[in-house]
Amino acid sequence: MIIDFHTHFLPRAFPAQPAGIDEPAWPRMEATGDTTAKMYVGAREFRSFDDQYWNAERRIATLDRTGVDVQVMSPLPEILSYWLDPKAAEIITDAVNAYAAEMVAQAPKRLTALGVAALQNLPAAVRQLETMRAAGLAGVLVGSNVNGKSVASPEFEPFFAKAEELGLVVFVHGVRPAGVERMVGPALMGAVMGIPHENAMAIASFMMADVLGRFPGLKLVFSHGGGTVGSVIDRMTHVWEKFPAMRETLKTPPAEYARGFHYDTAVFSPDYLGYLVKRFGADRILAGSDGPTEIGQTDLAAFVADADVTGTARNDILGGNAARLLASAGKPALAATAA
C-alpha cells in the first residue's frame, strides 16, 4: 500500500483583501477556463494551475490511476506567507487551512493535509496549530527560514513545543533560498539549487539547536530527501570529531542525530535514494511525489524498486513509515487504510 507524503494543493480562491489591511502582495486566483486558473501575488503573475490542485474528486481519480492509497497534501510553499503583513498572513493561512480541511472531508479515507502557520507572528502561529488539530489536519508545513531567520532559531521553540504537544507532524520545505544573486542562468536556478541547500541548512541548524533533545516527541520530516544533507553529513561529522566547539554544542555525532528525522523520496535519482536508505535507515524514509507539479515522481513503487529497495524496507518506505506517523498524529483510519 502506498502513501504519498509530499504533494501540494491550492485553494480555489483566496479570501478578499479586507479594508484597512495594506498588503500589496495579497494573493488571488483568476479563472482561465472551466478547470484552470492563474495565481497572482499582488500584481505579479505567479503560475497557472489546473483543478487537480483544489478539486478533491480529481485528486482521487489520479490516486486511483497511479495506485496510491493515501495522499498527504501540503500547501504550495508560496502560501507560507511569512513575507506578508502579519495580519494579512494570518487571514490567508487560516483560510488555506479551512480549505484543506474541506478537501479532506470529501475523502477522509484517501486524503489528509498539513496546514500552514504565520510564523512571523508567533502567538498567532501557535494558535493556528490548535486550530489545525481541531480541524483534523495531520500536521503543518514550515519553511526553512522565516524572512531570512532559520526556522530552527530559539525564538520558534514555543511553536515546536506546541506541535509536539499536539502530536502534529512538521514538514520542512526549503523556501526563499539565500544566495540566488550568485546563481547564473534562468530564475529557475534558485529553486533547482537553492531549495536543497535550504533544507540542508535547516537540518544542520536543528541538530545544533538540539531540537530532538528539547522536544523528543517532535516528528520532523524534511522534503526532497533533506536536500544536500546527504552529501555533507560526513563532512559535518568529521568536523564534529575534530573540533571541541562542535561537540560542546552537539553531544551526538551528526550522522547519528540525522537518523532521528524523516526524509521523503522526492530526490529524482534512485541511486541517491538507495544511498539515503543506507545512511539514515529505511524506517526514516517516506514516499513522496512532489505532485501534482509537472516534475513530480509519478510512479512511486517503480522509483523505490529502482533504488534496489525490497521486502520490508520497500513496504515501510512506500507506506508503513507514513502510516505510523499519521497514526501518532491522530489519523488511525488513514493508517489502517495503508496497513
N, C-alpha and C positions, 0 to 999 in steps of 0.2 A: 504494500500500500504506500502511496506517495503523498507527502505533504510538501507543498511548495511554500517555503517560508518567506521568500523575497519576491513580492510583487507590489505593484503600485496602483493607486486609484486616485481619481479626482472627483470632486462633487460636480454635478451637472450645472450648478450655479453657485456663485458666492453671494453672501448677503449684500444688500445695497449699502453703500457707504453712508453712515448716519451723519446728519447735520452736526457740525461742531467738531468733527474729527478731521483734521487736516493731514491726510496721508496720500501723497501723490502716487505711491506705488500700490494702491488698492487693487487687488486682482479682480478680473471678471472673465466670464465665458461668453462668447458670442457664437450663436449657431451659424454654421456654414452649410448645413444640409440636414436631412432628417436624422442622420446618425453621426454627424460630425460637428465639431465645434473648435473654435480657436481661443486659446487663453491669452489674455493681455495682462501685463503687470503695469498698471497705470496706462500710459500711452504706448508702452513698448509691447510689440508683438512677441510672445514667448514661443509657443508651439501650437501645432494643430493636433487634435486628438479624435479618435473615434469613440463610439459609445461603450466599448468594452471597458473603458476606464470608470464609467459610472453606472453601467447597466448590469445589475446582478444576473439577470437571465442570460445575457450574452456571455458573461464570465463562466457561468455554469456550463453552457454549451461548449466553451473552449476546454474546460476541465474534462468534460466527457470525451471530447475528441482527442485529447492528449494523454488520457489515462491518469489524470491527477485526481486524488480523492478529496483533498482539503487544500484550500489556499489561504494563506495569511496575507492580508492586504495592509500596506502602509501608504501614507500619503506620499506624493512626489516630494523630494527634498525641497523644492522651491516653495512648498506650502509651510515649511517650518516657520517662516515669517519673523525670524529673530531681528531682522533689519528694519522692521516696520515700527511705527509708533506703538508703544506697549499696549495701549487700549485697543488700537486697531487690530493688533496681532491677537489679542485675547478674543475679540469678537469673531475674527475669521477662523481661528483654530477651534473655538467652541462649535462653530457651525460645521466645520470639517469633521469633527468628532461625532456630532449628531448624525451627519450624513453617513459616516462609516457604520454607525450602529443600525441605521435604517437598512443599509445594504445587507448587513449580516442577518438581520431579522427576516429577510426574504429567503435565505437559505442557510439556516443556522447549523446544519449538519455538514455543509460544504465550505462555508466561509467563516473566517474570523478576521479581526482587524486590530491594528495598532493605531493609537491616536497620536496627537501631536500637542505640544505644550509651549506656551510663550515664555521661554526660559529667560528672556531679558527682563521679565517681571516675576521674580522667584515666588512670591506668595501666590500669584495667580497660577503659576505652573504647578505648584503643589496642590492647589485646589482642583486644578484640572485632572490630576491623577485620580483624585477621589471620584470625580465625575466619570472618568473613563471606566473605572472599576464598577461603579454603579450601573453604567450602561452596558456592561458585559464585554467590553473590549479586553483583549488579552495582554496588552502592553502599550508601549509608547515608542515612537521613533524620535531619536535625538540626533542632532548634527554633531560633527566632530569639534566644532567650535561655535561659540556664541559671539558673533561680531568681533572675531579675532581672539577671543579668550578661550583657552582649551576647556572643553566640557568636563574635563577631569579636575578643573580648578576647585579648591576647597569651598568656594562660595556656593557651589551647586550641591554640596553634601546633603542639605535638607531634602532636596529633590530625590536623590538616590535612596536616602533613608526611607522616604515615603513609598517609593517604588518597591523597596524590599519589604516593607511592612504589608503592602497590599498584594504582594506576590506577582507583580506585573513584570513581564519581560521587557527589557530595554534593548532596542535595536539601534545600533550606532551606524550612521552613514556619513561618509565624507561630504562636506558642504563648503561652498565658497573657499576653495583652496588658496593657500598662500603661494606666492611666487609666480603667479600666472604672467606677470610682466616680464619674466625671464624666458617664457616659452616662445619658440619660433614656430610659426605655422598658423593654421586656422584657429579660430576661437575654441573649437572642439578640443584642442590640446590641453586646455585647462582641466577638462573633465577626464580625458584619457590618462594623463599623468598625475594631475593634482589630487583627484579624489582618492586613488590608492595610497598616496603619500599621506593625506589627511588621516585615513584610517590607521595607518601605522603609528603616526604621531599620537593619536588618541589612545591607542593600546599602550604604548610606552608610558604615556602620562598617567593612565590609570594604574599601571604597575608601580610607578614611582610614588604615586599617591597612596598606594596600598589599599585600593578600593575594596578588594575582597577581604582584607583584614578588618576594615571598618564595617563592611556590610557583607558578611559571609553568605547570606541568603540571596544576594542580588544576582539576577540572571541576565548577564550581558552577552549579547550576540553582535558580532561585527560583520558588516556587509563585505561582499567581494573578497571573501577569504581572509579578511583582515588587511586587505591591500598589500602593501610591500613588506609587511611584518615578517613573512616567511624568509625573505632574503636578508633581513638584518638581525634576526633574533640571535644568531650565533655570534655576530659582532657584539651585540649588546651583552650577551653572556660573558664573552671573553673580556670585555672591558670591566664588567662587574667583578670578575675574578681578580683582575689586576689592580683595581683602584679601591681603596678602603671607603672613599666617599660614596661610591655606589652602594657598597654593602651596608653602610650606615643608614642609607635611605631605604633600601630594599633588602629585606632579610632573606628572601627566597631567590634562587637563581632565575633570571628572566625566562629561560626556556621552560623551566618547570612552572613558573607562575602563569605563563601564557596558556597552559593547559587547563586553567580554571575558567577560561572564556569559551564561547561557542563562535563558530565561523560558518558562513554559508559557502555554497559551491559555485557561486557566480564568478568564476575565475577564468573561464573561456579556454582553459587548457586542461585536458585530462591528466597530462603528466604532472602539472603543478598541483592538481587536486590530489593525486596519489602521494605527492610529497607532503602536502598538508596533513593527510591522514597519518602518514608515518611520524611526522613531527609532533602533532598535537593529539592524535588518537581518533579513531573512528567515532567514538562516543561524543566528540566535540564538534562534529560537522553536521550541518543541516542542509538539505537540498534547497536550492533557490534558483529561480529562473531569471530574475530581474524583469519579468514580463509586466504588462503586455507591450513593452517597448520593442522596437524593431530589432534590437540587438540582443533580445532575451534568448536564453538557452531553452529551447522548446522541448527537447527530449531528455528529461532528467535521468530516466532509467538508463538510456544508452550512454549518456555522459559519464555517469558513475561506473558503468560497466567498462567503458573505455579507459577509465583510470585504474583498471585491474583491481577493483574492489569487489569482493564476492561474499557470499554467505551472510552471516550475522552482521558483519560490518556494513555490507551493502544495504541490508534491511534497516539498520539503525540510521544510516545517512539519509535514505530515501523517506523515512517516516518515523521510525521509532524514537529517535532523539527529540524531534519536534513534538511528537505526541506526549512525551514525558514533560517537556517544558509547558505545553499547553495545559496539561492536567494540573500542574502545580500553579498555573495562572487561573485556575477555576474553570477550565474547559474540558472536563472529563468526557463529555459526549463526543467532542471532536477527537479526543484521544482514542475513544472506543471505535470511532469510525475508521481510524487508520490502524487499529491494532491488528 
